[in-house]
Amino acid sequence: MCGGISGGVAGKNQGRLFYLRDIVVLLHACNQELNRQTHPVAWSVEIFLSREIGSLAVPMFFVISGFLLGWYFLPPMGAWYRRLLKRRFFSLCVPYLLWCAIAAVTLLPFTILGNHLSGRELVHNTCLADASWSVTNLLRIFGGDLFGFPVNGPLWYVRNLLLLLLISPVLLWSMKRRLVGVVLCGMLGIAFCLHDCIPRSYWQFFESGFSLRGLFFYYLGMLCAVHDWKFTVSVWAQYAVIGGWLVLAGVGTWMLAGGERVLFFSIVQKVVNLAGVAGMWMLYDRIPGAGRIAAWPVSGSAFFLYACHCIILGTLFCNRSTQGMQRILGPSSELLVYAAKVAVTLTVVLLAAELLRRFLPRFYSLLTGGRG
């Protein structure tokens, strides 16, 4: 990481989650399926923000999660692990089950009416994509199989995080000796960058189960916290990393515009993630008043937004409604529609969070695992 990750790190990481909250909306607002030949500018802006910049959200979430777990580790291992599982059951597992059930009920009308209402299939490989209402099929609300995507797609991250928590004692033990931890982290990083070169049969379990991406970034964050690494980096070096991240994101957009889907492009994507994590970590320290902004009451709604933003995007902005907006606003309104998706989703979700927090605080606490 960078910039000194010692005192006050928990507060800073919560602040970084405040900014990541909005990036995940950018990531999932990219569903207009624009044609890059007919709408080159709108396509490039949408891809740059959603595909390149937005792809940073998941790695950063894993880094912060691993960092906080490593930072708060207190031996003995057994007592700490029991407390961890009990705490995470209520903060992660309960919200995961509730939000999957809410998504299933919310999206059910769209499934029943099919393309007439939504214009596209909203869910895949879940109980809503199958007409048979067996017990086995109902369990697919939480994933098509043990490692499949749940009905509420973005929550795959929560389930993968729960899996990583189960093996956290092994991860902590492996990094007890700093050199061993660094070597293992380097090996995971190389595998993450080059996993497209590895035969699918070898990495599929880690990609769909623990997620090779998640395992690497989670381990990286935990390693930095356990050994309390502090890196003194000059302001200009920080700007260089942030600038390099943005340049790489632009290169990725340009390669996609040219139809490049070769192995080199895949590696560029991974490097963008690596540079982006470092850049986002430092960017928080460069934003004036970042600490004050992250202390706003709405900053506590980061998990709430993450859990329900795709439900809002999938229902309010399905293909038919998006096409209707474009017909009303004109043929060159793609960027305006894209911005409207982000703005409306943020407004609706934050308003709902504030109302629930005020009038149904216990229910809100269950939905967010006690956050906010």
N, C-alpha and C positions, 0 to 999 in steps of 0.2 A: 504494500500500500504506500502511503506517503503522508507527509505533513505531520507526523507525530500522532500516534494513535494511543494515547495514554489516558490522562485524566479527562473526565467528561465524555468519554467515548460513547456511552450508552445514549446520552442525549443527542449527540451528533448523529448517531445512526438512526435514531427515531426521526431526526430532521431530514436525513437523506430519504427515508421512507416517504416523507411528505411530498418530496419532488417526484419520486418514482411512481407515486400514486397516479399522477397525471400522465406519465409516460405509458403506463399500461393501457390507458384509454386510447392514446395515439396508436399503440400497437394493434388494438382490436378494431379501431375505426376504419381500417383499411379493408373494406369489403365491397368496393364499388366495381371491382374488376374492370378498370378502365383499359382502353386500348391505347398502347403507347404510340401507335402511328397516328391516330386521330386526335388524341389529347396528350401530346408529349410533355407539356409543362405540368399539367395537373398530375399526370402519372408519375413524373419524376419527383415532384414535391411530396406526394403521398407515399411513394416508395422510400424516399430519403427519411421521412419522419417516422413512418410506421414500421418499415422493414429494417432499416439500418439503425436509426437512433432508438426506435422502440424495442429492438431485439436486445438491447442492453438490460431491460427491466429484469428478466428472469435471472441472468447471472448475478446481477447486483443483489437481488433478493437473497439468493443462496449465500453470497459472500457475507452479507449482514447477518443472516441467520446463524451461519457458522461462527462468525466473529463473536456475537453476543453469547452463544453457548460456551465457547472457549473462554470468554472473558469472565463469566460467572461460575466457572468450574471450581468447586471446592472439594478437596479430598476429605474423607475417604470416598472412593469411587462408588461403592455400593449404596451408601446413604444418599449421595448426590444423584445417582441414577434413579432411585425410587422417587425422590422429590421431582426430578425432571419429568418422569413418565406421568405422575399424578397431575402436575401442572399443565403439561402439554395435552393431556386428555381433554381438559376443559377449555384450553385456549386454542386448540387446533382440531381435535377429533370431533368434538360436539358441533362447532360451527360448520365443519366440513359436511357432516351428516345433514344438518338443518338446511344448509344452502343448496345441497344437491336435491333434497326433497322440494324446496321452494322452486327451484328451476324446473323440475319435472312438472309440477302443477301449473306453473306460469306458461310453459311452452306447450302444454298439452293441447290447448285449442288450435295452435298453429299446426300441430301434427295431425289433428283430426281433419282440419279443413285443407291441409296440404298446400299445394302450390297456389291455390286460389287466394289464400290469405297472405302467405309469406313470400311467394315467388321463388323460394328455394328451400332446400332441406336444412332445417336449423340444427338438427342433432344427428349424429352418426353412431352406429354401433352401440346403441343404448336401448333401454326398454321402450323409448318413444319411437324408435325406428322399427319396432316389431309389434305386430297386432296381437300376439299371444300374451296374455297376462298371467303367466305362470310365476311361481315363487322365484325360480331361477332368473326369469326375465326381469322381475321387479328389482332384483339385486343389481341388475345392470345399470340402475340409476347411478350407482357409484363407480361404474366402470364396465366396459364391455367384457373384460376379463380381469384378472388380478391386477394387471398393470395398464388396462385400457383407459381411455379418457372418460371421465364422468359426464353426466348430463350438463353440469355446469363446468364447461371445459377448462377455464383457467385454474380451477381448483385441483388440477393434476399436481400443481406445485405443492399444495398443502399435503396431499397424500404422499408425494415423494419425500417431503420434509419429514413426515412421520416415520417413513422407512429409514431415513438417514438418522433420525433420533434413536431408533432401535439399535443401530450399530455404532452409536457415538462412543461408547466405551472402547471399542476396538480402534476407532479412529484416534481417540485421545492417547491410547496406549502406543500406537504406532508413531506418534510424533513426540513421545517423551524425550527421545534423543533428537536434538535439533537437526543434525545432519541427515538422519534417517527420514525425518519428516520432510525435509527439503527435497531429498531424492525422490520420495514417493509422490510428492506434490508435482515435481517436474515430470515424472513419468505420466501422471494423470493428465497434466497439461498437454504433453506431446500427443497422448492418445486422443484427447479432446480435439486438438487441431487436425489430426490426421486420421480420424476414425472413418472417414469416407474411403480410405485406402485399405481398411481392414475388412476381410470378408464378413458379410452381414451376420452369419451364424455365430461369430465370435463376440460381437459387441451388441447384438440385439437386446439381450437381457438387460445390460447396463443402460442402454438407451431408453428402453420402454419401462424398465423397472425402477432402478435407482436414478436413472438418467446420468449418463457419463458427464454431461455438462454440469448437472447439479452436484454430482459427487466431487468433481474437481473444484468448483468454486466454493462449495461448502467447506471442503478440506482446506482450501487456501485461506478463507476467512478465519477458520478455527486455528490454523497454524500461526497466523499473525497475532492472534489474541493470546494464545497459550505462551508464546515466547516474547510477547510485548515488544514487537519490533517497532522501532522508531526510525524513520528515514527523514533526514533533513534535506529538503529539496527547495531550491531557490524558486522565487516567484516566476522567473522566466522559464525555468525548466517545467514548472507546472503548466504554464501557458503552452509550452511546446507539446506536452503530452495531450492536453485538451485539443490543441490545433491538429495534432497528428490523428487523433481519434476522428475528428470531423472530416479531415481529408480522406481517411480510409473509408468512412461512411459514404463520402462522395464518390470514391472509386468504385465501391460496391454498387451504388446506384447506376453509375455509368456502364459498368459491366453488365448489369441486368438489362439496361436499355439496349445494349448491343446484342442481347440474346446469349451472353456467355454463361454457360452452366458447366464449365469444366472444373477439374479438381482444384486448380489455382483459385478460382472464385470461392470455392468452399473454404479454403485456407484463409483467404482474405476476410471472409465473414468471421472466422474464429478470432483472427487478430484484431478485428474491429471490437469484438467483445472484450478481449484482454485490455486493449487500450482504453476502451470505454469505461470499464470498471475503475481503472486508475484515474481517468479523467473526471468521472462523476464524483469519485471520492474527494478529489481536490477541488472540484468546482463548487462544492458546498461551502468550502472555506473562503472562496473568492466572491460569493454572492453577498452584497451588503445587506445586513439585517437578517441573515438567514436564520439565526437563532430565534429572533423575535417572531418571524413568520411561522416557523415550525412550532411555536408555542401557541398559536391561535387554536381556539376550540375545534375548528374544522380539521386540524391536522390529525386529530385522534380518529378520524373516519377513514384512514388509509385502508384498513382491512375491509371495512364495509364496502368501500368503493371497489376494491379488488374483487370481492365476492359477488357483487351484483351488477357490475358495469356491462358485462356481456348480455345479461338478461335484458337490460335497457336497450342496448344496441341492437339485439336480435329481434326485439318486439317493435320498438318505435321506428327503427331504421332497417327494416327488412327490405328486400330488393324492390318490392312494389312501391313502398312509401318513398324510397330514395329516387326511383324513376319519376314518381309524381312530383316531388320537389324540383327535380331538374326540368321537368316540362313547364312548371310554373315560373321558375326563376330564369329559364333560358338555357340554350344549348351549351353555354360556356360557364356554367355555374358549378362545375365539379369541385373546385377548391372551396367555394362558399358552402356547398353541401358537406364537404369533409370537415370544415371548421365548425359547422352547425352541429354535426354529430358529436364532436368533442365537447363543445360548449353546453349543449342541451343535456348530454349525459352527465357531465360534472354537476350542473345545476340541479337536475332532478335527484341525483343520488345524494348530494350534500344536503339538500332540503329534506329528503326522506330521513337521512341520518339524524339531522337536528330534531325533527319532529319525534322520531322514535326515542332519541336520547332524553327528550323533555317529558314525553307523555307515557312512554312504555320503557322505562330505563332497565328493568330486569330482562325484558325480551331483547332489548338492544345489546345488553351485556352477554346474553347467550349467543346472539348472532355474531358477535365480535370477539368472543372468548375473553371477555373482561377488559378489552381495550377501549380506551376513551371513557 
